[in-house]
Amino acid sequence: MNAPVPPLYTNEVSAEFLRSLDAPHFTEERLVHFCDEALAVVRQGQAYMEAHPARAVYRFATEGSQTRDGGVVQQATSPLEFTLESGRSVRAAQKGDYVLYADGRTAQIVTGAGKENSDVALVGSRLCNGDEVINTLQGGCLLVGREGVPMAEDFLPSIKEEEHQ
């Protein structure tokens, strides 16, 4: 019997999905029961999302994430752990973790979400050999890029060819 293939998630999402990230979390009927301080926080968050709509997502890479050139994250070192739909637990990968290729080669993840985000590896993280993480086993944990809000300087920085040879 073959085990079901787990879904693989990328950073490619629909415009509808991006809009859903900006949707209000509470109905107006529910908001009437909030205290003034909580209501102010919610309104401030709504105003921020309206001024800076979601423009991109960056999913956290995990054990089992694949690369463009066929590598797979085998063992991730981040303490952050996800439980997949299958019930299997996987750790988030981070900058410094290694990818294993079918021929036995390894390559290190050299870019991630930046120090502010614990250098977690993302779909889109680059490896020391120029390869790139292209998917992840988990679809729920992601960072949102917002219009007019720059990402941190060390967030998925580009790397020069000579840096990884």
N, C-alpha and C positions, 0 to 999 in steps of 0.2 A: 504494500500500500504506500502511495506517495503522500508525503506531508504537504499540506497546502502551502503554496508560495506566499510569503508575507507581502503585503503591499509595500511599494517603494514610493516615497514622497520626494518631490523636487520643490524648487522655489517658484515653479511656473503655476500661477493661479489666475483665475478669471477676474475680470473687472467686478463681477458680482461678489466674489469672495472678498476682494479688497473693500468694497462698500460695506459688506457685512461686519468688517472689523470696526467700522465707525458707527454702527447702529447703536442706539441708546440701549443701555443694559437694564433700565428700569422704565416701566410704564408711568405715565403721568398720574394714574390712579394710585400707584404705589408710592410715588414721590410725595404725595400730600401727607403721608404718614412719617416722613423723615423729619428729624430735628433740623433747625436752621443751619447748624454747622455742617451736618452731613449733606444737606441739600446744596449748600454752597460748594462743597467739594465736587459733588456730582455735576453741577452746572459748569464749574470750571473745567472739568474733564470733557464735557460735551462741547464747550466752546473751543477747547484746544483741538479736538478731533475735527470740528468744522473748519477751523483755520488751517489745519495741517492734515488733510486726508491721507489715508494709507496709499502708498505708491508701490511698495514692494514687501515681500516677506523673505526671511532668511531662516530656514529650518535648522535645528540643532542636528549635527551629525552624530551617529551612534555606532556602536559595535555593529558590524554588518553593513555599514554604509559602503557604497561602491565608488570607484573612481572612473574617470573617462577611459583610462588605459587598462582597466580590468583589475585593479587592486581592491582589496577589501580591508576595512578596519577590523582587526581581529580582537584586540584587547584595548579597551579605552581606560583611561586613568582618572577621569573626573569622578567626584563623589555623586554627581547628579545621575539618577537612575530613572528609567522609564519602564512602565509595564505595558507591553504591547497587547493588542486585541487578543492574541493567542494565549496570553497569560505569562509569556516569557519576559524576563527582565533584561534590559540592556543598559549599559552605561553610556553617557554622553562622551564623545571624543573631545579632545582638546589639543591645542597647539603643543607639539612635542610628541604626540602619540604617533605610532607607526602603522603603515598600511602594508599588507603582504600581497605579493603577486603570485600567480600560479607557478611561475618558474623559480620561486624561492627568494626573489629580490624583495627588498623592503625600501620604503621611502617614508620620510618623516613629514608630518603635517607642519607647515611653517607659517600659516596665517590662520586667523580666527576672528572672533568677535571683539577682540581687544581686551586689555587689562581690566577695564571697567566691567566687562562681562566675563571675567574669569578665564579669558582666552579660550572659551569653548569653541570647538570646531563647528563649522557650518557647511551646509551644502554651498559650494562655491569656494571653500577653503582650498588653498594651493599647497602642493607638496614640494619638497626640496628638488625633485626631478622634473618639475614643470607640470605634473599631472594635477588633476582637480577633483575634489569630491563632488559627485553628481546627484546623489540621492541619499536618503536616510530611511530607516525602518519605522520611525515615529513621525506622526503627522500633527501632533498637538502642540508641541513647544516650538515657538518661533519668535523671532524679533521682527518688529514692524518698522520699515523705513517710511518716514512721513515727509510729505511735500514741504519744502522750506526748512527742514530740520536736518542739519548735517549729521552724518554718523561720526563717531570718534575717529581721530586721525589714524589710529591703529586698527580700525575695523576693516577686515579683508583688504589690506593694502596690496597694491600690485607689486609683483616682484620682477626684477629684471632677469633676463636669460642668464647672464653671467653669475648671478647670485646663487643659482641652483645647479651649476655644472661642477 
